[in-house]
Amino acid sequence: MSARTIEEAIREILVANSTVKAITTRIYPSTLPQDPIYPLILYIRISGYRDNTLTGPSGLANPRFQIEAWATTYSAAKALAAAMRGALNNYRGTVGTVRIGSCLIQSERDIYEPEAACHRVVMDYTIWHSE
């Protein structure tokens, strides 16, 4: 598949990374599937900014994404998060038709989900890209 949106590009970057791929290829937008198999990755756009100039839209966008590593143990969640960070942080390039100027981590936090009996590492990224 050739990415046409930033969401598709994020997924392609993660799936193409050998370290991430060795841990999981289960990557979902917005919500977990019913009866999920761990480890997995979840990504959600949490805000978005489109750049404008005096003459109108510049064609650049700067959304903020929450990208999460989910696993049944803390160490497995941290290992997946480290692999994801290696794939995404400071990424620049073109994925399909999406040109990414920068992908930078802004924050990281650890959370335990008692209902799912899972650990997750939540990372926020800002991404400058073409639309």
LOPA-238953 format. One record per residue: x, y, z of N, C-alpha, C in turn; residue in three letters; residue number from 1. Coordinates in steps of 0.001 Angstrom, whole numbers. Each point is the difference from the previous one (the first is absolute). Example, Ala and Ser with C-alpha at 12.3 -4.5 7.8 and 13.67 -1.06 7.14 Angstrom:
# LOPA-238953
+---------+---------+---------+---------+---------+---------+---------+---------+---------+---------+-----+
:     n_x :     n_y :     n_z :    ca_x :    ca_y :    ca_z :     c_x :     c_y :     c_z : residuo : num :
+---------+---------+---------+---------+---------+---------+---------+---------+---------+---------+-----+
:   13190 :   -5690 :    7800 :    -890 :    1190 :       0 :     900 :    1200 :       0 :     ALA :   1 :
:    -350 :    1050 :    -720 :     820 :    1190 :      60 :    -770 :    1090 :     730 :     SER :   2 :
+---------+---------+---------+---------+---------+---------+---------+---------+---------+---------+-----+
END
This chain:
# LOPA-238953
+---------+---------+---------+---------+---------+---------+---------+---------+---------+---------+-----+
:     n_x :     n_y :     n_z :    ca_x :    ca_y :    ca_z :     c_x :     c_y :     c_z : residuo : num :
+---------+---------+---------+---------+---------+---------+---------+---------+---------+---------+-----+
:     845 :   -1183 :       0 :    -845 :    1183 :       0 :     885 :    1238 :       0 :     MET :   1 :
:    -413 :     994 :    -705 :     744 :    1257 :     -66 :    -781 :    1067 :     756 :     SER :   2 :
:     622 :     568 :    1030 :    -682 :     950 :     875 :    -463 :    1244 :    -747 :     ALA :   3 :
:   -1249 :     382 :     278 :    -553 :    1251 :    -525 :    -338 :     971 :    1114 :     ARG :   4 :
:     -25 :    -509 :    1245 :    -298 :     841 :    1162 :    1116 :    -175 :    1025 :     THR :   5 :
:      78 :     931 :     940 :    1025 :    -103 :    1036 :    -246 :   -1231 :     870 :     ILE :   6 :
:   -1249 :    -350 :     218 :    -302 :   -1200 :     789 :     556 :   -1248 :    -691 :     GLU :   7 :
:    -226 :    -111 :   -1306 :     545 :   -1142 :    -751 :    1524 :      24 :      13 :     GLU :   8 :
:     593 :    1183 :     -58 :    1460 :     115 :      21 :     571 :    -464 :    1336 :     ALA :   9 :
:    -625 :     389 :    1099 :     458 :    -446 :    1323 :     -10 :   -1515 :      70 :     ILE :  10 :
:   -1094 :    -594 :    -444 :    -107 :   -1458 :      26 :    1086 :    -652 :    -858 :     ARG :  11 :
:     224 :     522 :   -1199 :    1013 :    -560 :    -892 :    1407 :     121 :     575 :     GLU :  12 :
:     307 :    1126 :     632 :    1312 :     173 :     622 :     209 :   -1051 :    1079 :     ILE :  13 :
:   -1001 :    -204 :     833 :     117 :    -966 :    1087 :     112 :   -1432 :    -518 :     LEU :  14 :
:    -832 :    -367 :    -964 :      26 :   -1370 :    -545 :    1312 :    -281 :    -727 :     VAL :  15 :
:     571 :    1024 :    -635 :    1241 :    -185 :    -759 :    1235 :    -105 :     890 :     ALA :  16 :
:    -104 :     418 :    1254 :    1148 :     -42 :     900 :     212 :   -1424 :     514 :     ASN :  17 :
:    1175 :    -545 :    -212 :     259 :   -1407 :     351 :     -99 :    -264 :    1503 :     SER :  18 :
:     389 :     966 :     832 :     -79 :    -197 :    1454 :   -1454 :     -32 :     460 :     THR :  19 :
:    -807 :     931 :    -514 :   -1431 :       2 :     330 :    -647 :   -1272 :    -536 :     VAL :  20 :
:     299 :    -330 :   -1245 :    -605 :   -1165 :    -660 :     319 :   -1299 :     735 :     LYS :  21 :
:    1173 :     -85 :     616 :     370 :   -1201 :     762 :    -860 :    -157 :    1254 :     ALA :  22 :
:    -558 :    1117 :     479 :    -840 :     -42 :    1204 :   -1473 :    -143 :    -366 :     ILE :  23 :
:    -472 :     800 :    -946 :   -1412 :     -64 :    -409 :    -218 :     692 :   -1342 :     THR :  24 :
:   -1030 :    -431 :    -690 :    -493 :     702 :   -1184 :   -1464 :     395 :     208 :     THR :  25 :
:    -476 :    -181 :    1233 :   -1377 :     378 :     333 :     -20 :    1489 :     355 :     ARG :  26 :
:    -487 :     812 :    -940 :      -7 :    1452 :     151 :   -1395 :     498 :    -370 :     ILE :  27 :
:    -650 :     694 :     946 :   -1398 :     380 :    -180 :    -212 :    1500 :     178 :     TYR :  28 :
:    -918 :     579 :    -775 :    -370 :    1402 :     203 :   -1111 :     132 :    1040 :     PRO :  29 :
:     115 :     959 :     882 :   -1062 :     464 :     902 :    -445 :    -935 :    1109 :     SER :  30 :
:    -403 :   -1227 :    -321 :    -539 :    -883 :    1038 :     574 :   -1403 :    -112 :     THR :  31 :
:      26 :    -675 :    1129 :     457 :   -1388 :      16 :   -1051 :    -902 :    -634 :     LEU :  32 :
:     427 :   -1074 :    -640 :    -977 :    -955 :    -510 :    -621 :    -786 :    1156 :     PRO :  33 :
:   -1110 :    -653 :    -265 :    -605 :    -862 :    1006 :     930 :   -1188 :     206 :     GLN :  34 :
:     241 :    -383 :    1241 :     898 :   -1100 :     351 :    1384 :     165 :    -635 :     ASP :  35 :
:     693 :    1093 :     322 :    1299 :     268 :    -624 :    1067 :   -1010 :     398 :     PRO :  36 :
:     957 :    -180 :    -878 :    1170 :    -834 :     263 :    1169 :     954 :     196 :     ILE :  37 :
:     675 :    -152 :    1120 :    1112 :     886 :     346 :    1324 :    -674 :    -328 :     TYR :  38 :
:    1056 :     750 :    -264 :      97 :    1457 :     -10 :    -622 :     604 :   -1248 :     PRO :  39 :
:    -345 :    1280 :     102 :    -570 :     720 :   -1132 :     294 :    1476 :     123 :     LEU :  40 :
:    -265 :     704 :   -1083 :     199 :    1452 :     -65 :   -1340 :     645 :    -338 :     ILE :  41 :
:    -282 :    1106 :     684 :   -1213 :     764 :    -252 :     420 :    1441 :    -292 :     LEU :  42 :
:    -577 :     614 :   -1030 :     318 :    1400 :    -297 :   -1278 :     802 :    -163 :     TYR :  43 :
:      66 :    1254 :     507 :   -1168 :     872 :       7 :     460 :    1434 :    -266 :     ILE :  44 :
:    -639 :     675 :    -939 :     264 :    1430 :    -196 :    -708 :     725 :    1137 :     ARG :  45 :
:     754 :     784 :     776 :    -619 :     689 :    1130 :    -199 :    1491 :    -243 :     ILE :  46 :
:     688 :     544 :    -987 :    -251 :    1378 :    -405 :     623 :     213 :   -1365 :     SER :  47 :
:    -361 :    1092 :    -623 :     541 :     250 :   -1319 :     111 :    1480 :    -281 :     GLY :  48 :
:    1013 :     356 :    -736 :     241 :    1372 :    -396 :     364 :      -5 :   -1472 :     TYR :  49 :
:    -636 :     855 :    -771 :     344 :     158 :   -1414 :     590 :    1383 :    -186 :     ARG :  50 :
:    1177 :      37 :    -606 :     729 :    1235 :    -185 :    -652 :     855 :   -1079 :     ASP :  51 :
:     -83 :    1294 :     281 :    -547 :     958 :    -957 :     972 :    1157 :    -178 :     ASN :  52 :
:     -29 :     583 :   -1177 :     779 :    1200 :    -287 :    -984 :    1114 :    -337 :     THR :  53 :
:     500 :    1152 :    -334 :    -892 :    1106 :    -369 :    -799 :    -312 :   -1265 :     LEU :  54 :
:     504 :    -899 :    -829 :    -701 :    -341 :   -1240 :    -852 :   -1259 :     120 :     THR :  55 :
:     -36 :    -606 :    1186 :    -832 :   -1187 :     197 :     791 :   -1175 :     546 :     GLY :  56 :
:    -562 :   -1215 :    -103 :     658 :   -1186 :     543 :    1368 :    -248 :    -653 :     PRO :  57 :
:     981 :    -387 :     820 :    1349 :    -268 :    -504 :     154 :   -1431 :    -506 :     SER :  58 :
:    -942 :    -868 :     359 :     122 :   -1413 :    -364 :     713 :    -820 :    1056 :     GLY :  59 :
:     355 :     634 :    1129 :     657 :    -700 :    1101 :    -950 :    -137 :    1179 :     LEU :  60 :
:     151 :   -1100 :     713 :    -803 :    -236 :    1193 :     930 :    -423 :    1130 :     ALA :  61 :
:    -441 :     238 :    1245 :     792 :    -332 :    1181 :    -898 :    -616 :    1068 :     ASN :  62 :
:    -490 :   -1219 :    -244 :    -850 :    -646 :     996 :     814 :    -562 :    1164 :     PRO :  63 :
:    -698 :    -261 :    1087 :     570 :    -669 :    1165 :    -660 :   -1370 :      74 :     ARG :  64 :
:     818 :   -1038 :      97 :    -500 :   -1369 :      91 :     389 :    -618 :    1327 :     PHE :  65 :
:    -912 :    -767 :     558 :     290 :    -834 :    1154 :     225 :   -1397 :    -568 :     GLN :  66 :
:    1187 :    -542 :     217 :     354 :   -1318 :    -529 :     376 :    -862 :    1186 :     ILE :  67 :
:    -686 :   -1125 :     171 :      94 :    -785 :    1222 :     520 :   -1404 :    -250 :     GLU :  68 :
:     852 :    -459 :     913 :     478 :   -1386 :      15 :    -769 :    -736 :    1095 :     ALA :  69 :
:    -694 :   -1075 :    -352 :    -770 :    -800 :     945 :     621 :   -1390 :     117 :     TRP :  70 :
:     144 :    -496 :    1228 :     527 :   -1355 :     214 :    -450 :    -503 :    1372 :     ALA :  71 :
:     108 :   -1292 :     195 :    -457 :    -592 :    1257 :    1000 :     176 :    1138 :     THR :  72 :
:    1248 :     321 :    -302 :     984 :     281 :    1050 :     584 :    1390 :    -212 :     THR :  73 :
:     478 :     569 :    1096 :     605 :    1331 :     -62 :    1224 :     -10 :    -900 :     TYR :  74 :
:     854 :   -1010 :     162 :    1229 :     -41 :    -803 :    -303 :    -168 :   -1484 :     SER :  75 :
:   -1018 :    -751 :    -344 :    -371 :    -174 :   -1412 :    -548 :    1304 :    -578 :     ALA :  76 :
:    -782 :     732 :     791 :    -524 :    1292 :    -467 :    1145 :     988 :    -201 :     ALA :  77 :
:     969 :      16 :     915 :    1147 :     902 :    -125 :     865 :    -367 :   -1205 :     LYS :  78 :
:     183 :   -1304 :    -260 :     796 :    -429 :   -1155 :    -677 :     404 :   -1305 :     ALA :  79 :
:   -1326 :    -171 :     -84 :    -725 :     408 :   -1201 :      63 :    1519 :    -162 :     LEU :  80 :
:    -146 :     736 :    1090 :      78 :    1461 :     -67 :    1376 :     449 :    -488 :     ALA :  81 :
:    1052 :    -645 :     465 :    1355 :     354 :    -445 :     160 :    -262 :   -1497 :     ALA :  82 :
:    -547 :   -1099 :    -476 :      63 :    -313 :   -1434 :    -782 :    1034 :    -811 :     ALA :  83 :
:   -1174 :     381 :     475 :    -811 :    1002 :    -682 :     711 :    1348 :     -32 :     MET :  84 :
:     611 :     366 :    1121 :     735 :    1262 :      80 :    1159 :      -8 :   -1000 :     ARG :  85 :
:     683 :   -1132 :    -114 :    1085 :    -130 :    -968 :    -471 :     166 :   -1433 :     GLY :  86 :
:   -1210 :    -452 :    -281 :    -548 :     100 :   -1358 :    -524 :    1397 :    -309 :     ALA :  87 :
:    -614 :     649 :     981 :    -717 :    1252 :    -263 :     742 :    1280 :     366 :     LEU :  88 :
:     698 :       8 :    1134 :     568 :    1256 :     468 :    1071 :     504 :    -962 :     ASN :  89 :
:    -170 :    1234 :    -419 :     872 :     679 :    -957 :     -99 :    -573 :   -1416 :     ASN :  90 :
:   -1098 :    -708 :    -300 :    -194 :    -538 :   -1351 :    -217 :    1148 :    -974 :     TYR :  91 :
:     640 :    -101 :   -1152 :    -203 :     912 :   -1131 :      34 :    -833 :   -1261 :     ARG :  92 :
:    -900 :     285 :    -909 :       0 :    -730 :   -1259 :   -1376 :      16 :    -625 :     GLY :  93 :
:    -133 :    -757 :   -1069 :   -1268 :     -89 :    -718 :    -516 :   -1426 :      91 :     THR :  94 :
:   -1262 :    -112 :     381 :    -662 :   -1297 :     102 :   -1219 :      85 :    -907 :     VAL :  95 :
:      12 :    -754 :   -1092 :   -1073 :     131 :    -982 :      37 :    1411 :    -559 :     GLY :  96 :
:   -1111 :     715 :     160 :     -62 :    1384 :    -475 :     146 :    1017 :    1135 :     THR :  97 :
:     275 :    -476 :    1210 :     102 :     867 :    1174 :    1468 :     330 :     265 :     VAL :  98 :
:     325 :    1285 :     -69 :    1361 :     459 :     293 :      40 :     454 :    1450 :     ARG :  99 :
:     856 :    -651 :     804 :     117 :     317 :    1423 :    1279 :     805 :     215 :     ILE : 100 :
:    -168 :    1222 :     525 :    1138 :     861 :     274 :     616 :    -262 :    1355 :     GLY : 101 :
:    -834 :    -339 :     968 :     506 :    -357 :    1325 :   -1070 :    -760 :     770 :     SER : 102 :
:     471 :    -908 :     820 :    -856 :    -780 :     897 :     745 :     -27 :    1328 :     CYS : 103 :
:    -506 :     715 :     986 :     737 :     172 :    1251 :    -846 :    -371 :    1209 :     LEU : 104 :
:     582 :    -777 :     900 :    -699 :    -373 :    1222 :     -76 :    1205 :     927 :     ILE : 105 :
:   -1155 :     214 :     612 :    -217 :    1130 :     898 :    -130 :    -437 :    1451 :     GLN : 106 :
:    -541 :   -1201 :     226 :    -159 :    -490 :    1372 :    -174 :   -1515 :     -23 :     SER : 107 :
:     223 :    -595 :    1175 :    -145 :   -1450 :     146 :    -448 :    -283 :    1429 :     GLU : 108 :
:    -953 :    -900 :     148 :    -477 :    -358 :    1329 :    -411 :   -1459 :      37 :     ARG : 109 :
:     115 :    -606 :    1173 :    -355 :   -1402 :     205 :   -1338 :     -84 :     719 :     ASP : 110 :
:    -850 :    -919 :    -464 :   -1328 :    -165 :     584 :    -290 :   -1492 :     123 :     ILE : 111 :
:    -653 :    -385 :    1094 :    -476 :   -1367 :     139 :   -1508 :       6 :    -161 :     TYR : 112 :
:    -514 :    -911 :    -837 :   -1438 :    -114 :    -246 :    -526 :   -1231 :     732 :     GLU : 113 :
:    -568 :     167 :    1210 :    -431 :   -1162 :     780 :   -1093 :    -834 :    -673 :     PRO : 114 :
:    -921 :     644 :    -726 :   -1071 :    -752 :    -656 :     539 :    -934 :   -1075 :     GLU : 115 :
:    1039 :     423 :    -696 :     604 :    -819 :   -1057 :    1182 :    -809 :     529 :     ALA : 116 :
:     417 :     270 :    1243 :    1185 :    -623 :     594 :    1210 :     193 :    -915 :     ALA : 117 :
:     174 :    1247 :    -470 :    1077 :     329 :    -929 :     721 :    1270 :     417 :     CYS : 118 :
:    1241 :      57 :    -425 :     800 :    1205 :     149 :       3 :     704 :   -1340 :     HIS : 119 :
:      70 :    1317 :      41 :     150 :     747 :   -1249 :     927 :    1177 :     212 :     ARG : 120 :
:     749 :     293 :   -1028 :     866 :    1167 :     -16 :    -599 :     937 :   -1037 :     VAL : 121 :
:    -371 :    1183 :     452 :    -668 :     979 :    -850 :    1009 :    1076 :    -377 :     VAL : 122 :
:     200 :     172 :   -1302 :     921 :    1019 :    -491 :    -755 :     980 :    -878 :     MET : 123 :
:     279 :    1276 :     186 :    -583 :    1036 :    -849 :    1061 :     478 :    -981 :     ASP : 124 :
:    -374 :      62 :   -1268 :     882 :     459 :   -1071 :    -649 :    1161 :    -727 :     TYR : 125 :
:     811 :     976 :    -403 :    -458 :    1009 :    -944 :     696 :    -305 :   -1336 :     THR : 126 :
:    -767 :     121 :   -1061 :     498 :    -371 :   -1320 :    -301 :    1124 :    -998 :     ILE : 127 :
:    1045 :     538 :    -626 :    -189 :     932 :   -1095 :     -19 :    -816 :   -1284 :     TRP : 128 :
:   -1038 :     178 :    -813 :     -97 :    -775 :   -1242 :    -791 :     759 :   -1054 :     HIS : 129 :
:     153 :    -483 :   -1230 :    -759 :     574 :   -1117 :   -1386 :    -617 :     -37 :     SER : 130 :
:    -939 :     759 :    -541 :   -1354 :    -544 :    -177 :    -333 :     -21 :   -1470 :     GLU : 131 :
+---------+---------+---------+---------+---------+---------+---------+---------+---------+---------+-----+
END
